[in-house]
Amino acid sequence: MVCNIPAEDCFLGVCDQCNDRSPSLILKGHFNTIDEDDKWSWSSWKTSNRKVDFNQIRGTITSLLNEIDEKWTLFLLHNYSNREQRTYINDLRLRSSNSSYVVVQLDFAENYTFIRQREVQAVHWNNQQATLFTIHIKIGDSHKNIVVISNYMHHDTAFVYCSQRLIVEFIKRHYPHVIKINYLRYFVTLKYSIKKFSLL
């Protein structure tokens, strides 16, 4: 769909060579023997009222191709951003060392409910919960994994602050010459936010 050697313009949809290509043009070549009025079904994630649902859709091949074309520019941009971010993050990780900086990847994991087996009341009363906050630390060739387990259920600023204090204490104790931390936080959309903090 993009040029053989794609540039940034290809992914932004402004390339003179490939900006007029659409998935429907290529896919229609494969569907040339199919009646455009035939009913097709496909699945799609849709957002409504700030809630994401997996929907089963039924329509014509034309409506399916139109939906693919509508989402194509966002997909291209997402793909490009994802690639560039992975390259940048990989470069950050490769250049980290004991005397310069560490790369800390944070992941807000899920809250888990504990259910005691053979306890009839557990069905009727609230169960205790814990949240898991997973952390990966890269320092030069060294990799460390940490899990913060807490009964605090909100993934808010207070929780992140307390977790970062634990991370900083760990790094100061085990890697006293490190002067900076690069925090990476993973989003569902495969995008990263990068924050840099000095330890001094």
FINU-806146 format. One record per residue: residue number from 1; residue in one letter; x, y, z of N, C-alpha, C in turn. Coordinates in steps of 0.2 Angstrom, whole numbers. Atoms other than C-alpha are relative to their C-alpha. Layout:
// residues N
 lovo roro   n_x   n_y   n_z  ca_x  ca_y  ca_z   c_x   c_y   c_z
  NUM    A     X     Y     Z     X     Y     Z     X     Y     Z
...
This chain:
// residues 200
 lovo roro   n_x   n_y   n_z  ca_x  ca_y  ca_z   c_x   c_y   c_z
    1    M     4    -6     0     0     0     0     4     6     0
    2    V    -5    -6     0    15    12     3     5    -2    -5
    3    C    -5     1     4    30    14    -7     5    -6     2
    4    N    -4     6    -2    43     0    -8     5     2     5
    5    I    -4    -3    -5    55    11     2    -4     5     3
    6    P     5    -5    -3    42    20    13     4     6     4
    7    A    -2    -6    -4    46    38    20    -5     2     4
    8    E     5    -2    -5    37    47    33    -6     3    -3
    9    D     6    -2     4    26    55    20    -5    -5    -2
   10    C     5     6     2    19    38    15    -5    -1     5
   11    F     5     2    -5    12    35    32    -4     6     2
   12    L     4    -6    -2     6    53    34    -6     1    -6
   13    G     5    -1     5    -4    51    18     1     6    -5
   14    V    -2    -6     4     5    65     9     5    -1    -6
   15    C    -5     2     5    17    55    -3    -4     1    -7
   16    D     3     0     7    14    59   -21     0    -6    -4
   17    Q     0     7     3    18    41   -26    -6    -5     2
   18    C     5     6    -2     6    31   -15    -6     3     4
   19    N     6    -2    -4    -7    43    -7    -7    -1    -3
   20    D     6     1     3   -20    39   -19    -2    -8     0
   21    R     2     7    -1   -20    20   -15    -4    -1     6
   22    S     4     1    -6   -33    13    -4    -1    -8     0
   23    P     1     7     0   -36    -5     2    -6    -3    -4
   24    S     6     2     4   -53    -6    -7     2    -1    -7
   25    L    -2     1     7   -45    -4   -24     4    -7    -1
   26    I    -3     6     1   -34   -19   -21    -4    -6     2
   27    L     5     6    -2   -47   -30   -12    -5    -1    -5
   28    K     5     1     5   -60   -27   -26     3    -4    -5
   29    G    -3     5     5   -48   -36   -38    -1    -7     2
   30    H     1     7    -2   -50   -51   -27    -7    -2     0
   31    F     7     1     0   -69   -49   -26    -4     1    -6
   32    N     4    -1     6   -73   -47   -44    -5    -4    -2
   33    T     5     5     1   -84   -62   -45    -6     0     5
   34    I     5     0    -5   -94   -58   -30    -5     6    -1
   35    D     5    -5     1  -111   -49   -31     1     5     6
   36    E    -1    -5    -5  -109   -32   -22    -6     1     5
   37    D     6     0    -4  -127   -34   -15     0    -6     5
   38    D     0     5    -4  -123   -50    -6     2     2     7
   39    K    -1    -2    -7  -123   -49    13     6    -4     3
   40    W    -6     2    -4  -107   -51    23     0     1     7
   41    S     0    -2    -7  -103   -51    41     7     0     2
   42    W    -6    -1    -2   -88   -45    50     0     3     7
   43    S    -1    -3    -7   -82   -40    68     4     6     0
   44    S    -4    -7    -1   -76   -23    73    -1     2     7
   45    W     1    -3    -6   -72   -14    89    -3     7    -1
   46    K     3    -6     1   -83     1    91     0     4     7
   47    T     0    -4    -6   -82    15   104    -7     4     0
   48    S     6    -5    -1   -99    23   110    -1     1     8
   49    N     1    -2    -7  -102    32   127     6    -2     4
   50    R    -7     1    -3   -83    30   131     0    -7     2
   51    K     0     7    -1   -86    11   131     2    -4    -7
   52    V    -2     4     6   -77    -1   119    -4    -7     0
   53    D     4     6     1   -88   -15   112     2    -4    -6
   54    F    -2     5     6   -84   -30   100    -7    -1    -3
   55    N     6     1     4   -98   -29    87     0    -4    -6
   56    Q     1     4     6  -104   -41    74    -4     4    -5
   57    I     4    -5     4  -109   -31    59    -2    -4    -7
   58    R     2     3     6  -119   -37    44    -2     5    -6
   59    G     1    -5     5  -119   -28    27     3    -2    -6
   60    T    -3     1     7  -113   -27     9     7     0     0
   61    I    -8     0     1   -95   -30     3     2     8    -1
   62    T    -1    -7     1   -96   -11    -2     1     3     7
   63    S    -1    -3    -6   -99    -6    16     6    -2     4
   64    L    -6     2    -4   -85   -17    23     6     3    -3
   65    L    -6    -3     3   -73   -10    10     0     8     2
   66    N     1    -7    -2   -79     8    15     3     1     7
   67    E    -2     0    -7   -76     4    33     8    -1     1
   68    I    -7     1     1   -58    -2    29     3     6    -2
   69    D    -3    -6     3   -54    13    19     0     6     5
   70    E     1    -6    -5   -61    25    33     6    -1     6
   71    K    -5     1    -6   -49    17    46     7    -1    -3
   72    W    -7     1     3   -34    15    34     5     6     2
   73    T    -5    -5    -1   -26    32    37     2     0     8
   74    L    -2     1    -7   -27    30    56     5    -6     1
   75    F    -4     6     0   -20    13    54     8     1    -2
   76    L    -7    -2     2    -5    19    44     4     4     5
   77    L    -4    -5    -4    -1    33    56     2    -4     7
   78    H    -1     4    -6    -3    21    71     6    -5    -1
   79    N    -5     4     2     9     9    62     7     3     0
   80    Y    -6    -4     0    22    22    59     2     2     7
   81    S    -2    -2    -6    21    29    76     3    -6     5
   82    N    -2     6    -4    23    12    84     7    -2    -2
   83    R    -6     2     2    38     8    73     6     5     2
   84    E    -5    -6    -2    47    25    77     1    -1     7
   85    Q     0     0    -7    43    23    95     4    -6     3
   86    R    -4     6    -2    50     5    96     7     1    -1
   87    T    -7    -2     2    66    11    87     3     4     5
   88    Y    -2    -4    -5    68    25    99     1    -3     7
   89    I    -1     3    -7    65    15   115     6    -5     0
   90    N    -6     5     0    77     1   109     6     4     0
   91    D    -6    -4     0    90    14   106     2     3     7
   92    L    -1    -2    -7    87    21   124     3    -6     4
   93    R    -2     5    -4    89     4   131     7    -2    -2
   94    L    -7     2     2   105     0   121     5     4     3
   95    R    -5    -5    -2   113    16   127     0     0     8
   96    S     0    -1    -8   109    14   146     6    -4     3
   97    S    -6     3    -4   123    10   158    -1     1     7
   98    N     0    -1    -7   127     9   176     2     7     2
   99    S    -3    -6    -1   135    26   175    -4     6    -3
  100    S     4    -5     4   122    35   164    -7     0     3
  101    Y     7     0    -1   104    31   165    -3    -7     0
  102    V     3     6     1    92    17   167    -7     1    -3
  103    V     6     0     4    76    13   157    -5    -4     4
  104    V     5     3    -4    61     9   168    -7     0    -4
  105    Q     7     1     4    45     2   159    -5    -2     6
  106    L     6     1    -5    29     3   170    -6    -2    -4
  107    D     6     2     3    14    -6   167    -6    -1     5
  108    F     6     0    -4    -3    -3   176    -3    -7    -1
  109    A     3     6     1    -8   -21   178    -7     0     3
  110    E     7     0    -2   -25   -27   183    -1    -1     8
  111    N     2     2    -7   -34   -28   200    -2    -7     0
  112    Y     2     7    -1   -36   -46   206    -4    -1     6
  113    T     5     1    -5   -50   -52   217     2    -7     3
  114    F    -2     7    -3   -45   -66   230    -6    -3     3
  115    I     6     4    -2   -58   -79   233     2    -6     4
  116    R    -3     6    -4   -55   -92   247    -5    -5    -2
  117    Q     4     6     1   -61  -109   242    -3    -3     6
  118    R     4     3    -6   -74  -118   253    -2     5     5
  119    E     3    -5    -5   -80  -102   260    -6     3    -3
  120    V     6    -2     3   -98  -100   257    -2     7     0
  121    Q     1    -7     0   -99   -82   262     3     4    -5
  122    A    -3    -4     5   -87   -77   249    -4     2    -6
  123    V     5    -1     6  -101   -78   236    -4     6     2
  124    H     5    -5    -2  -112   -66   246     4     7     2
  125    W    -3    -6    -3   -99   -53   253     6     2    -5
  126    N    -5    -3     4   -86   -42   245     7    -4     1
  127    N    -7     4    -1   -69   -51   242     5     5     0
  128    Q    -6    -5     0   -52   -43   245     3     0    -7
  129    Q    -3    -1     7   -43   -36   230     7     2     1
  130    A    -7    -3     0   -25   -32   226     1     2    -7
  131    T    -2    -3     6   -17   -22   212     7    -2    -1
  132    L    -6     2     2    -2   -28   203     3     6    -5
  133    F    -3    -6     4    10   -14   196     7    -3    -2
  134    T    -6     4     2    24   -23   185     5     5    -2
  135    I    -5    -5     2    40   -14   182     6    -4    -3
  136    H    -6     3     3    55   -19   171     5     6     0
  137    I    -6    -5    -1    72   -10   174     5    -3    -5
  138    K    -5     1     5    85   -10   160     6     4     2
  139    I    -6    -4    -2   103    -5   166     6    -3    -4
  140    G    -5     4     3   116    -9   153    -2    -6    -3
  141    D     2     6     2   116   -27   150    -5    -4     5
  142    S     4     3    -5   106   -30   166    -7     1     0
  143    H     8    -1     0    87   -33   167    -2    -2     7
  144    K     3     1    -6    77   -32   183    -7     0     0
  145    N     7    -1    -1    59   -36   186    -3     1     7
  146    I     3    -2    -6    49   -29   200    -8     0     0
  147    V     7    -1     0    31   -31   205    -2     3     7
  148    V     3    -4    -6    22   -19   217    -7    -3     1
  149    I     7     3    -2     7   -28   226    -3     5     5
  150    S     3    -5    -4    -5   -16   234    -7    -1     1
  151    N     7     1    -1   -22   -16   242    -3     7    -2
  152    Y     3    -6     2   -24     2   235    -2    -1    -7
  153    M     3     2     7   -36     0   220     0     5    -5
  154    H     0    -5     5   -34    16   211     7     1    -3
  155    H    -6    -2     3   -21    19   198     1     7    -1
  156    D     0    -7     1   -19    37   201     7     3     2
  157    T    -6    -3    -2    -5    49   205     3    -2     6
  158    A    -3     2    -7    -3    45   223     3    -7    -1
  159    F    -3     7     1     0    26   218     6     0    -4
  160    V    -6     0     4    12    30   205     6     3     4
  161    Y    -6    -3    -4    22    42   216     3    -5     5
  162    C    -2     4    -5    23    29   230     4    -6    -4
  163    S    -4     5     4    29    16   217     6     2    -3
  164    Q    -7    -3     2    42    28   210     5     0     5
  165    R    -5     0    -6    49    30   227     3    -6     1
  166    L    -3     7     0    51    11   228     5    -1    -5
  167    I    -5     1     6    60    11   211     6     4     1
  168    V    -6    -5    -1    71    26   215     5    -3     6
  169    E    -4     3    -6    76    18   232     4    -7    -3
  170    F    -3     6     3    80     1   223     6     2    -4
  171    I    -5    -1     4    90     9   210     6     4     3
  172    K    -5    -3    -4   100    20   222     4    -5     4
  173    R    -3     5    -4   104     5   233     4    -5    -5
  174    H    -3     5     5   109    -7   218     5     3    -5
  175    Y    -4    -4     6   116     6   205     1     7     2
  176    P     0    -7    -3   122    21   215     3     5    -5
  177    H    -3    -4     4   131    28   200    -5     3    -6
  178    V     4    -2     5   116    30   189    -3     7     2
  179    I     2    -7    -1   111    49   187    -7     2    -2
  180    K     6    -2     4    95    48   177    -5    -6    -1
  181    I     5     6     2    79    37   175    -5     2    -6
  182    N     5    -1     5    69    36   159    -6    -4     1
  183    Y     6     4    -1    51    30   163    -4    -1    -7
  184    L     5     1     6    41    22   149    -6    -3     3
  185    R     6     3    -2    23    19   152    -4    -3    -6
  186    Y     3     3     6    14     7   140    -7     1     0
  187    F     7    -1     0    -3    12   134    -3    -6    -4
  188    V     3     6     4   -16     0   126     1     2    -7
  189    T    -1    -1     7   -14     9   110     7    -1    -3
  190    L    -7     1     2     4     4   109     4     6    -1
  191    K    -4    -6     0    10    21   112     4     1     7
  192    Y    -4    -1    -6    23    26   125     1     7     2
  193    S    -2    -7    -3    25    41   136     7    -1     3
  194    I    -7     0    -3    43    45   141     1     6     4
  195    K    -1    -6    -5    47    55   156     7    -2     3
  196    K    -7     1    -3    65    58   162     1     4     7
  197    F    -1    -3    -7    70    61   180     7    -1     2
  198    S    -7     0    -3    86    65   188     0    -3     7
  199    L    -1     2    -7    92    56   203     4     4     5
  200    L    -4    -4    -4   103    70   209    -4     6     3
